Amino acid sequence: MQTDLATPQLIFNMPQHLTVPIYQRPYVWTEDEQWAPLWADIRRITEHRLTAPTSTVSHFLGAVVTQDAAAGPVGVQEYEIVDGQQRLTTLQLVLDATAAAFEERGLTSLAGQLAFLTHNSAMFTGGSDPGLKLRHTNRDRVAFDEVMLAAPPIDYRRLDHGDSLIARAHEFFATHIGA
């Protein structure tokens, strides 16, 4: 088990699979309880850093506990998420929605830097793996994969799982990023 203090950048920076085990509850975060307060904190910290670039202001997201999982013969290190899958899922959705907004604005370099935090390079995963760093094994898998692999601009109404909390969270952040 890993118990080191790490930022989201450190968590998502390496080629790896962070797997949400089948026994974990499905994604339950909502706009009023979690997305809007998280977005307000992201805006507050961003605005503060724009005015004071050397600032160390931060946001504590809570604990994330992972455990080494058996890796296949070829591929990336795999960790099972013991605690923190709601936070990690939401952060991946925020990063992907931001990358999509950058892509739509022609900021492909910035979009690529964020995609590096959400997707493993094909050189690490092989041909059949979609490359997502976060992988769900519970009922959220299909909705998460669909929205994370959708090409921008995303028409959420056309997604097969557009009414899922995962797709709605992605849309919430995409809408607020675009504002």
Secondary structure as GFF3:
##gff-version 3
##sequence-region A 1 179
A	DSSP	alpha_helix	8	12	.	.	.	ID=ss1
A	DSSP	beta_strand	16	20	.	.	.	ID=ss2
A	DSSP	pi_helix	31	35	.	.	.	ID=ss3
A	DSSP	alpha_helix	36	51	.	.	.	ID=ss4
A	DSSP	beta_strand	65	69	.	.	.	ID=ss5
A	DSSP	beta_strand	77	83	.	.	.	ID=ss6
A	DSSP	alpha_helix	85	104	.	.	.	ID=ss7
A	DSSP	alpha_helix	108	118	.	.	.	ID=ss8
A	DSSP	alpha_helix	122	125	.	.	.	ID=ss9
A	DSSP	beta_strand	134	136	.	.	.	ID=ss10
A	DSSP	alpha_helix	141	149	.	.	.	ID=ss11
A	DSSP	three_ten_helix	156	158	.	.	.	ID=ss12
A	DSSP	alpha_helix	165	178	.	.	.	ID=ss13
###
